[in-house]
Amino acid sequence: MTETPQETPPAPKKGFELRPVYLVGLLGLVIVLAFYGGIENLFKRWGEQQELSHGYFLPLIAGWMLWSRRDALEQSLGKPELLGLAGVVIAAVVLILSELTVTSLMIFQQLALLGLFSSLALTLGGWSLFWLTLLPVGYMLFMVPPPYWAITILSQQFQLWSSQLGVAMIEALGIPVLLTGNIIDLGDYKLQVAEACSGLRYLFPFLSLGFLAAYLYKAPLWQRAIVFLSTIPITIFMNSVRIAITGILVQQYGNEHAEGFIHLFEGWVVFLFCLAILFGVIVILGRISGRKKPGELLALPEIAPKKPAAEWNKSSFTLNAAISFAIIAAAGAYVHFGTSNILKVPARTDLAALPYEFTGWENTIEQVDAQTLDVLGADDFLITNMTSPEGERFNLYIAYLNMQRHGHSWHSPRQCIPGGGWQITDHHVVPITLDTGETFYYNRIIIENRGVRQLLYYWYDQRGRKIANEFVMKFLLIFDAVKIRRTDGAMIRIMTPIWQHETMEDADARLLGYMRDLQPKLPKYVPPADAEVTDEFDPDA
């Protein structure tokens, strides 16, 4: 009897399996959506500011660093760490807080994004993966734009150093020259060392290239540090050479050589010389170490894998990835849908009425064009020249914002002063005690231009607080956005000339007197913390 062969029963179908690569892809998508504002701001700043235009390439370079160590990364994959979730939570909190003051504090959101990348490496792949990805992620710090005011301060300092060194080079060639602030006086011609000529257009990209060169340089750590740090003096020196060459060309052939193609050409040539000098530093250090061939100096480093303390676990990976996804998605949803109407605006009087409270004073309100209005970015402002009955002269500038968010932010006076040849010759933060007993700090600045001096005070009046320091002002901004749901406030600047026949003490006494007269009048124009507020304010309306 022939037996009928039995058919093998079909294997049971497996349920849907979410592969790790899919989880990572979903995490990447939700991160882009949640941090969209910070990412968009990166591309905006890279496109608008020439000194930051190199930022487009830095994520690609960081990606290349990761790709070049892909084998080591795979072998370094270890047990996911729950501790990394703390970093994910911190990144989510910073995202929410930065959204409340999105323009002023966007840098914190961008730094939180980089911190999130490292936290996810720890959360999903353990300490071994964290340490191996730390340098490529850290390299992306060079793509984060500094705050506008930080660039301004750096630009001022680099303008000063480059101008002084450039003028010294011109004088060394026997050409008479006078430096006043950032104006180089060549007699028939005057050359202004503007922010565009400060050297930051070289410094920021050169720093990132210097770090990359140090990464590729096969040498001890101290030599790599020298390579990286040398980018700063190289930039200052070569930018001074550029200024000196421009000054000589202007003196010999006219102002047209300070603009246009010649000026642009000088910029590119100088940058190439910067790279050449940097390579020269590497060669000299290599010779000190006994390495003479270029191939022995720069090469892709061999990355050894980090042995994980425990093996990678898929269930832990899936759990940590799911928790991370939920945290980031929740923060992103709140940012995009929960903060649109969060801020309140206090009732107040327009600044146009303020000068008329000084009975008997003469005042001339300055008119500004549309372009200047756009730069000021204020919801209400006042620029007026005032003369007291005794003939004392003052300039008052107040810029008020309903909220510091979505394009609304102040320009610090230190950003605007260097224009037109004015130079800050003294800056201190000093206290004042009012008749009411209130004490606060303000910025005291002396500016000078061709022997003409002015004394200037400025401070930030923020929801009942008077603040001199920009850092403190920004942090208190976050606190008030959360606690009282307000980010309104004003920047106040007062100024008086320092006459040749008077002492500095005379000018201070005059400006302090005006400051004391002004303070009692301000609360109805710049509301304090307990001011009556209107309905919730929609910043996108």
C-alpha positions, 0 to 999 in steps of 0.5 A, a space after each residue: 500500500 502506497 502512503 500519501 506523502 504529508 504536506 508540510 504545514 505552512 510556517 505561521 506568518 510573522 506580525 509586522 516588524 518595525 526594523 531599527 532603520 525605520 525607527 531611526 527614519 521616523 525619529 529623523 522626520 519628527 526631529 525635522 518637523 519639531 525643530 523646523 523653526 531652528 533649521 529654517 533660521 540656519 538656512 536664513 542666516 547662512 543666506 543673508 550673512 556672507 560670513 556664515 555662508 560656509 554653513 551650507 557645507 558643514 553638515 555635509 562634512 560632518 556626514 562625511 566624518 560619520 561615513 568615514 567611520 561607519 565600520 567602527 560605528 557599527 562595531 561600537 553599537 552597544 546597549 542603549 542607555 536610558 540616561 540619554 533620555 534625559 538629554 532628549 527631555 532637555 532638548 524638548 524643553 529648550 525647544 519650547 522655551 526658545 519658541 517663546 522668544 524665537 528670534 532672540 534665542 534661536 541659537 539655543 534651539 539650534 544647540 539643543 538640536 545638536 545636543 539631541 543628536 548626541 543624546 540619541 546616540 547614547 539612548 540608542 547605541 550606548 556610551 561606545 556609540 556616543 563617544 564615537 559620534 561626539 566629534 562629528 556632531 561637535 563639528 556642527 557647532 561651527 554651523 550655528 550662527 552666533 547672535 547678531 549682537 555677538 557678531 557685532 561686538 566681534 566685528 568691532 574688535 576685529 575692525 579695530 585690530 585690522 585697522 590699526 595693523 593695516 595703518 601701521 603697514 601703510 605707514 611703514 611704506 612712508 605713506 602719511 595716514 591717520 586712523 580715526 575710529 574705523 576711518 583711514 584718512 589718506 588725505 585726499 581720500 578716506 577709507 572706512 573699514 566697514 563691518 564687511 572688512 572686519 575679517 569675520 568673513 574669513 574668520 568663521 569659515 577659516 575656523 571650521 577649516 582649521 578644525 578640519 585640518 587639525 582633525 586630518 593632521 596626524 600629530 599630538 594633540 598640542 600640535 593640533 590645537 596650535 593648528 586650530 588656534 592659529 587661524 585667528 592671528 592668521 585672519 587678523 594679519 591677512 585682513 590687515 594686509 588686505 586693508 593696507 593694500 586697499 588703502 595704497 590702491 585708493 591713495 594711488 588710483 582713487 576710491 574705485 579701488 575700494 569697491 567692486 571687483 578689485 575689492 572682491 578679488 582681494 578678498 578671495 586672494 587673501 583667503 587663499 593666502 590664509 590657507 597657504 599660511 595655515 598649511 605652512 604652519 602644519 609643515 613647520 610643526 611636521 618638521 619639528 616632529 620629524 615628518 617631512 612629506 606632505 602625505 605624512 601630515 594630512 590624512 584621514 585618521 584611522 578610527 578604532 571602534 569602541 568596545 561596548 560594555 554590553 551588547 546591543 539589545 533590540 528591545 531596549 532600542 525599540 523602547 528608547 526610540 519610542 519614548 524619544 519619538 513621543 517626547 520630541 513629537 509632543 514638544 513639536 506639537 506644542 510648539 506648532 499648535 500650543 504657543 500661537 496665542 500664548 503671549 499677552 500685551 499690556 495696555 499703554 500710551 504711544 511714545 509720540 506723546 512722551 516729549 510733550 510731558 517735558 513742559 517748556 522744552 523744545 523738541 524735534 522728532 526725527 523722521 525715518 525712512 521705510 528702510 530704517 523702520 524695517 531695520 528698527 523692527 519696533 512696534 513703537 519708537 521715538 527718536 527726538 532731540 530735546 533742549 531744556 529751558 536752560 539750553 541743555 541738549 539731549 537725544 532720546 531714542 526708545 524702541 518698544 516691542 509688543 513681544 520679542 518673537 518672530 522677527 522682533 528684536 532690538 539692535 543694541 546701540 553697540 551695533 550701530 555706534 561704529 557706523 559713520 566713524 564713531 568709536 567707543 572709547 569707554 564703556 562701563 556698566 554703572 548703577 543709579 539710585 532713583 528718588 524712589 529708592 530703586 537701584 538699577 544698572 545701565 550702560 555708560 558709553 563715551 563715543 568719539 569722532 574726530 575730536 567730537 565726543 558724546 556721552 551715552 546711556 542705555 538700558 533695557 526696560 523689561 516688564 518692570 525691570 531695568 537691565 544693562 546686560 543683554 544676557 540677563 535680559 534674554 534669560 529673564 525674557 524666557 522666565 517672564 514668557 513662562 510665568 506672566 506670558 509677556 515678552 514686551 519691553 523697550 530699549 532706551 538710549 539717551 545721549 548728550 554732547 560733551 562740550 570742550 569747555 566742560 568736564 566729563 563730570 559736567 556731562 554726567 551730571 546733566 545726563 543723570 539729571 535728565 535720566 531722573 526726570 525721564 524715569 517717572 514718566 515712562 511707566 505708562 509708555 513702557 508698562 511694568 509687570 503689574 500692568 493691565 493686559 489685553 486679550 491674548 495676542 496672536 503673533 502671526 496675525 
